[in-house]
Amino acid sequence: MTQVLRTKLASLLTTVYPDLECDGLADKLLETMGLEPEQPPPPAHQNNWDESDVVLITYADSVQQPDQKPLVTLHQFLKDCLEDSISTVHILPFFPFSSDDGFSVMDYLAVNESHGTWEHVEAIAADFKLMADLVINHMSARSRWFENFRKRVDPGKDYFFEGNPRDDLSAVVRPRTSPLLNPVQTEDGERYVWCTFSEDQVDLNFANPQVLIEFAGIIRQYLERGVIVFRLDAVAFLWKESGTSCIHLQQTHELIKILRLLIEHHSPTAVVITETNVPNRENLTYFGNANEAHVIYNFSLPPLLINTLVTGNCRHLKTWLMSMPPAQMGTSYFNFIASHDGIGMRPTDGLLTEEEKQRLINTMDSFGGKVSYRRTPDGRDQPYEINIALYDALKGTAESGADHWQHQRFVCAHTIMLALEGIPAFYIHSLLATENDLERVANTGRLRSINRSQWQLDKLEQTFEDPLTHHSKAFHELKRLIAIRRKQAAFHPNATQFTLHLGLQLFGFWRQSMRRDQSIFCIHNISDEIQQVALSDINLIGTDEWVDLISGMTIDDQSGSITLKPYQSVWLSNRE
């Protein structure tokens, strides 16, 4: 069995490193991962998830209390408030770091002392599926590896990607406006290192196979510490070649296949998720032939859903949904509306016009949002993401501005997300309906800080006890919807989905369980006006009894209609 694995691994490695002897490299990777000779492959097209899977995305220190390590406080919050709501917790980078709130890692094998210890991480992993970041594209300029790069000694001497200002870099796709190449002084003189994201985040050199071996060792430790879901951060930029776009290169796809092969042979239920904030068609390529990512981020969903709710028009959202291919068994979409980053604008390329993008940006600006930019190959700065808290992003409409429907609009957005094909994920500040943190932006000087607030646990608990706060209302309603969702076979991430045609103010789709014993018609009024739904338009089966899972309303007359208030949703099911 191992010979089959070794042969397959060596074949993939040969594609990436055609000039190397890859049988020996395959042996070294298998040894580093601790894979035994009799280790069988995991079952093909296995779904390592079901309708009960719901993810929480959070920083280790998003919830705090005095004199306690944040990982301990986070675990307490999860156990006390979310044990019956989520299956998985994604703890954003909890390693020692020098910038970017954790995404400039100084030591991949250590836990940030200010957050806690590996024992605290393992305790959370014992109660929830643990998702962690493999910050694989770049590393801190203050790391030991980079210090060794400067000294020209190992480990680190050839671990970072170097460029030449005279190289043809005109086609390189950038997510930032900062310089791509940064000069550094080394024992061998001045060298130019490649920095896709910032001067403090130096890109790693996977053309050196020793870097791949190092990451195999890092992955093994994460697995042994309880990590079962791996988020490959910024993985689209992994391989660079002068004269190319340096994004989505074939070697990058092959390296993802290699990492998946190693991970799933070590732990058959482990999941690999690719984080690729790019246009939709490009994003879909990371499924490969069900042999790359198990799960891909549905990056077009946040901007399209927010645009739908602030314009009261679902045309683009519906068109996009109809274009999305059903995920093969063993693969799934990762649905989210907000994250620790902003609302990506690149995933709207080809989906919104430039005028529609600008209108969305202007609307978010009027609600307190900010805009981050990227530099295009021709030197222009274009909007890359909108930085705003989701609760404030939905405080009104593009036409009329802020209104009194903010809570309903906010709940509607999550109701849609919960019902769509895929695995739903809640960023903690969306689950808590946290507003824009402009004070934090002023303190850090970073626009993304607007949605990276920190709560004191005692204040949060007091907020939950007051039913009149918008935080309490949103949190408890979202928990209620999650509880309903987790019981429905038709909401399995891979259950059948078809888009309904109900006009521009009603966004609807149909889900059917894989055993075909449950159907759910998900219908959402995405406007600020009352809408009528003719039941004849959605083809309810006359012999079945239908009930709205959200309100408990039963359908007595299938020839009639139902009335939806502004931003109201119904999940019409033939099975409670």
N, C-alpha and C positions, 0 to 999 in steps of 0.2 A: 504493500500500500504506500509506504514511504517512497519507494522508487517512482511510483506514479506522481506523487507530490513533488519529488525532487526534479523529475523530468519536466513537469509543467512549470515549476518555478524557474528552472534554468532556461526554458524557452522564453518566458517573459523577460528574464534578465538579459537575454541575448538581444532582444529588441531594443532595450535601453542602452546596453553596453556592448555593442557589436564587436569591439576590439579587445574585449577581455575574455578570459577563460571563465565561463559562467557556472560550470559544474562546481568548481571549488567555492565560488561565491554563494551558490545555492546551499551548499553544505554548511557554510559559515552562518548563514541566516537561520537555517533550521536549528543549528546548535545554539545560537543566541536566543531563539524563541523557546528552546527546551522542548522541541517536538520529538516525540518518541517514534521509533520505527513503525509501530503498529497503529499510529494515529490515523483513524479513518477520516474521510472528508465529511462535511456536514451534508444532510439531505439537500438535494437540489430544490430550488424554488420554495424554500421553507419560510413561512411567515412567522417572524419572531415577535409578533404583536397581535392584538385583537382590539375589539371595540372598547375594552376597559382601559386601554393605554391613553394616558393624558400626561403631558410633560409640563413641568414648571422650569422656567429659565431664570436664574438668579445669580448674582455675585455672592461670594462667600460671606461678604459683610453687608448685604443689603438690609438685613435685620440685625440689630445690635442691642446689647444691654451692658451696663457698666460692670467692670471686673469679671467679664466672661469672654472667652474666645468666640469670635463670630461664628465659627463652624459649629460650636456647641449651641449657640443661640439659634442658628438656622435649623439645626436638627430638632430643637425643642419646638420651634414654630411649625415645622413640617409635621411633627407628630401630633401637636395639639390642634392644629387648624386645617391640615390638608391630608391627613392619613387616609381619609375615605374619598378623596377627590383626585389624587394624582398617583400614577404608577412610577413615574420617572422624574428625577430631578437633574437638571443640567446645571452644574456649578461651573460658572465661567472661570477662566484661569485662576487657580488658587496657589500658584507657584511664586517664588520670589521674582520681582519684576522691577523694571526701571522706568516704564512709561506706559501709556495707553491702557491704563486700568487693568493691567495683567497680560496684555498681548505682546509685551516685549519681555520675554522670559529670560531670566538670568540662570536658572537651574531647573531643568525639566524633572529632576528626580527628588526635589524637595518641596515641602509645603511652606508657604509663606508663614513665618513664625507669628506674625501679627494676626493671622487667620486661625491658626491651630496646628494640628499635627496630622500625620498619616492615620493615626488611630482614630481621630475625629472623622476623617474622610471615610474610613472603613466602617465606622458606626453608622453613618448615613447609608452606605452601600448595603448594609445588612437589612435595612428597613425599606429601601427604595431601589429601583434600578438606577444606577449612577451613570450619567453621561458627562464626559469631560472633553476638554479641548486638546487636540494634538496640534499645537501651534507649530506647524511643520514648514512653513515657507521662510520664516525669518527668526532671528534670535537677537537678544539685547546686545548692544555695543558695549555693555558693561559686564558681559558674561565672561566666565573663565575661558571658554572656547575662543572668544574674540580677543581676549588679552593674549592668548597663545598665538592667535593669528598675527597679532602685531609683533610678537617675539619670534615668530617663525619656528614654533615648536609644536609638537603634537601632545594631546589631541586638540586640533583646531587650526593647524597650519594651513591646510587646504580645504577647510570646512565652509568657507564663505565665497560667494560668487563675485568674481572681479570683472570689471568692464574696462573699456578704453574709450576716452572721450572722442577718439578719432573713428570709433566703430559707427556703423550705420544703425542708429537707434530711432530712426524716424517713424518706424511702424509700431513701436512699443506701446501697448495699451496700458494706461496708468489710471489708478483710482485716486490719485492725489495730485497736488500742484507743486509739491516739494521737489528738489533736485533728485534725479534718478541715481546719479553717480556721486559718491562723496569721497574726497581724498582723505586718506589716513596715512600717518607715518608708521612705518614698520622697520624692523631691523634690516630689511632689504631695501629701504627707501620708500618713496611715496607710492601707494597703490590706490586704485579707485574701486571701492566696493559698491555693490548694487543694492539700492534701498527702494524697494517698491513702495513702501508705506511711509517711512520716516528715517531720518538720519540715525535714530536710535534703534531701528529695526533692520538689521542687516540680513539680506537674503542668504540662505544656506545653499551650498553647492552640491546638488545631488548628482552631478557628473562625477563626483568622487564617491565611489561605492561605499567607502568607509562611513559616510554620513548616513547612508541607508542602514548599515549595520548598527550604527549608534541608535537610530530610531527603532529598530527591531528590539533592542534592549530596553528602551524607554517604554515601548508598547507592552512588553512582557511584564514590566513592573506595574504598570497601570492595571493590567488584567489581574495580576496577583493581589493588588490592593482593592479590587472590587469594581473597577470600571468595566462596564459591559457595553456602553455605547460610546463610539469615538466620533467626535466632530472634527473633520479635517479642515482646519481654518485656512482660508485664503489659498486653497490647494490649486486653484486654476493657474496660479503664477509660478508653479514649482520649477518648471524647466525653462531655461533661457537659451536662446541662440541668436547671435547677432544677425540683423537683417530680417528678423521675423517679428511678429506681434508679441512674442514671449508670453502668450496666454493660450491655454487649451492645447498646447503642443502634444503630439502623440506620446512622447515619453512620459508626460504627466499622466495620461490615461493609463499607460502601462504600469507606472509606479503605484497608482491606486489599486490596480488589479493585484499587484504583488502584496501590498499591505493588507488587502482584504483576504487574500489567500492565506497569509500567515496568521491573521487574527482569527478567522473562522475555523482554521484547523486547531488552533489552541483552544478556542472557546466557541463551540458550534452555535450558541445562542447570541453571540456578540453581534453588534450592528455597526456598520460604517456609514456615516452621514457626511456628504460633501457640502461645504459652505461656499457657494459660487454665486456671488451677487452680480449676475450678468443677464443679458437678454434671454428671454424664455427659451428660444430654440437652442441656444448654446448650453443653457442649464440642463436641458433634457439629455444631452449627450453623456452626462455623468452617470446615467444608469448603465451605459455600455449595453451589452447583451445580457443584462442581469448578472454581470460579473465584475462591476465596479462598485458604485455606491449601492448599499441596500436601500438607502433613503436619500432623497435630495430635498433641500429647502425649496419651498414653493415661493420664490422671491417675487413673482409678479402679483401674488395675492394681496399683500398689504397696500401698495399704491392703488391697485384697481378697486379694491373694496372700499378704501377711504374715498376715492374719487366718486364711486357710485353713491355713497351715502351723503356726500356734500353737494352733489349735483342732482340727486333724486332721479338718476337715469342709469339703468343697469346694462345698457347696450354693450359697452366694452367688456364688462365683467362676464356677461353671457357669451359673447363671441369667443372670449378667451377660454371659458370653461368648455365650450363645445369643441375647441381645438385641442384640448389636453388629452393625450392618449391614456387609456386605462393602464395603470402600473401593472407590470407582470407580477404573478405570484412570487413572493420573495423580495419584492421591491415595493416602495411606498413613497408617497409625498409627505413632507413635513410642513404642516400648515401652521402659519403664525400670522399675526397682524402687526405686532410690534416686537422689538428686540432691544438689546443694549445699544445697538447702533441706530441709525436713522431709517427712514423710509426710503429705500433705494429707488432711484429714478432710472437707472440703466435698464432694469427689468421691464420698464414701460416702452422701451424702444420697439417700434413696430406695432404697438398696441394703442398708444395715445398719440395724437398729433402734437406738434411742438406748441401750438396754441393751447391745447388742452393741458399739457404739462405745465405751461406757464400759469394758467388759471389755477391749477392745483397748488402750485408754489405760492401764488399770491394769496390764496385762501388760507393756507397754512401760516403764512407770514402774518395775516390779520388775526390769527389765533395765538400768536406768540412764538411761532416756530422760527427756526433759522435754516440756512442752506449751506451745505458743504459742497465744494467744487472739486472736479478732477481736471487734469490737463490732457487734451486730446493730442494725437500725434502731430497735428498741424499747429500746435501751440496755443489753441484756444482753451479758455476755461469754461467748462459746462457744469450745470448742476449735477452732483453725484448722489446726494441724499438730502432729505429734509429731516432736520433734527427737531423733534417735538414729542411730547408725551401723548399717547394715544387718546387719553381722556379729553385733552384740550383740542386734539386734532378733529374731534367729532362734536365740538361745542356748537356748531351751527352749519349753515349752508353757504355755498359759494355766492348765491344770489342775494340772500337776506342777512348774512352774518350770524352772530351768536343769537341763539333762541332758547326756548324752555324745553327743547326736546333732547338735550345733551345725554341724559341718562338713557333714554329709550334708544337713541341712535347707537350709543356705546354698547348696550346689551344686544341690539340687533346684529352688530358687527360680529360679536362673539358667537351668537346663535348660528349665524351662517358658517363661521369657521368650524364650529363643533360638528356640523352635519356633513361637511364636504368629504369626499373621498380623501383619505390620508389620515395621518396621526396629528391630533391637535396639540398645540403648544402655547402656553400662556407665559409671557414675560411677567415677572412678579409685579412690576409697576402698572401693568394693565389689569392684572387680577385685583390689585388694590386700588385702582382708579387714581393713581398718583398724578398730580398736575405737573406742569412745566416747573422745573427747578432752575429759575433764572439766577438765583443767588449762587448756586453751585457753578453755573457757567461763568459768572463773574469771578469766582474764587479760583477756578482752575484755568480759565482762559480757553477752554475746549468746548465746542458747540455740542458735542455728544453728551456732555455732562447734564444737559437739560432733562435727560431721561434716565439718570443714574443716581437717583436720590437714595438716601439711607434712612430707614425708619428705626426709632427706638421701640423695642418690643412692648414696653409698658404703655407707651402712647398708642401703639397700634391696637393693643388689646382694649384700651379705653375707647378708641374709635369704633371698634367692632361692637362694643356694648351699647353705643348710642345709635339707635335705628334711624335717626334723622340725618346722619352724615351720609354724603354721597359715597364715601368709601365703604361704609357698612352696607348700604343698599346694593352697590355693585357687587361686592364680594359675596354676599349671601345669595344673590340672584344667580351669579355665575356658578357658584357651587351647586345650586339647585339644578341648573341646566346640565352641568357635568354629570351629576348623579343620574339624571334621566338618560343621557347619552350612553353611559357606560353599561346600561342594561339592554341595549338594542342591538340585535344581531345585524340589522340592516345598516348599522353605523360602523361595521368592521371596516378598517382602512382600505380593504380590497373589495368591498361589496360593490355591486353594480351601481353605476350612476348615469342618469340621463338628464339633460337639461330640458326644462319646461319653457314653453313660449306663452307668456302671460302678459305681454306688453312691456313697457319700459319702466314702469313704477313698481312692478312686482317681479322679484327675482326668485325663481323656483327651480327645483331639481328633484328627481325621484331616486331613491335608494332602494335596493332590494338585497336581502340577505343571500349569502352564497347557497343556502339550502332552499331558497325561494319560498320560505314560509313567512317572511315578513316584508311588507312594503311600507315605506315612509315617504309621503309627499311633503317636502320642505318648502314652504312658501313664505316669503318675506316682503313686507311693504317697506321699500327703501326710500319712501318719500315722506314729506311732512303733511300729506293730505290723506284722508280716509279713502280706502280702496275696496272695491267689491270683487270677490273671486267667484266666478260661476263654477260650480262643482262639475258641471258637464265638460268644462275645459280641461279638467285634470283626470278624467276617466277613472273614477273610483269603481272598483269591482262591486256590482250590486249585491252579490251574495255575502259580502264581508261586512262586518261592523267596524266603523271607523271612529277613532277618537283622537283628539289633539293631545299629544303627550305633554305639552307645555301647560295648557290651561285645564285639561280634563274634560273639555267640551266634547260631546258626542254628536255625530252627524246623523240626524234622523231623516232628513229629506235630501237624498242625493241628487235631486233635480233642482235644488235651490241654490243658494249662494251663501257665502260667509263674508262678514265685514271685518276688515283689518284696520285698526287704528294706525296712526302714523308710527312707523318703525316696529309694528307688531309682527311677530312670527308665529307660524303654526307648524307642528310636525304631525301630520295626519297619518296615523298608523292603523293597520288592520289587526294589530296585536298589542295589548298593553304590556 
